[in-house]
């Protein structure tokens, strides 16, 4: 799963590895903000940039789904996974 390799970007590590149980809401909020940034930047110039943005978008969605899963919010987790597939 992709995540922002730059520690200055403010994104947490992938949710499946290191997000403590009590901090999943915070992590999900950060992934949500990152998702908004990526969606606004989808009018990129090259195919390579667009592909990278699409992978980052899918990564954010799947990490948000993992956070919802850890909180046992099954419907929301399913919704994020479905969005990642599309």
N, C-alpha and C positions, 0 to 999 in steps of 0.2 A: 504494500500500500504506500502511496506517495504521501509525503508531507513536506512542509517547507524546510529545506536544509539550513536556511539562514536563521540563527537563533534570534536575530533582531526583528524578525517578522511578527513575533508575538504568538504564533501558533504553538499549541502544545504538541508533544510527540504523538504519534498515532495512538488512538484511544485503546486499541487492543493490547498495548504493551504497558503503558505506564500511568494512565490516569487513575488516581485513587478513587474509590467508590464515591466519596463525598464531593468530588470535584467534577463530576461528569457534566453537570449543568453549566459550569463555567467553561469547560472545554467545548461543549456544544455551542455555546454562545460565540466563542472565538471562531469555531469552524463556520458558523452562520455568517459572521462578519466577513470572513475570508471568501466565502461563497459569493456574497454580494459584490465584492471587489472583482472576482473572477468573471462573474456574469456581466458586469459593466465593461470589462475589457475584452469581450468576445469578438469585437470588430478589429482583430489584429491583422497585420499586414501579410505575414507569410503563413504558409500551411504549417510550417514547423511550430510557429508561435501558437497557432490555433490548436494544434494537436496537444501541445504542452498545457495550454489553458484547459482543454477538455479533460485531460488526465487529472489536472489539479481539481477541477470541478467534481469529477467522479470521486476522487479521494476525499474531498470535504464531505460529500453526501454520505459516503460509506462510513466515514468516521463519526458523523452525526448519528447514523443508524446504530453504530456500535455503542455510542453513549446512551441512546434511547434503550437499547437492549440491556445494558448494564443496570438501567433504572427500571427494568421490566415494563417498559412502555411499548408493548409489542406492536400495536397498530401504527404508532409513529415510526418505529424501526422499519416496519414493512414499507411505509410510505417513502422514507428516505431511500431505501434499497430500490424501490420501483423507479424513483426519479433518477437514480444513478444508472439504471439500465437504459433509460431513454436517452 
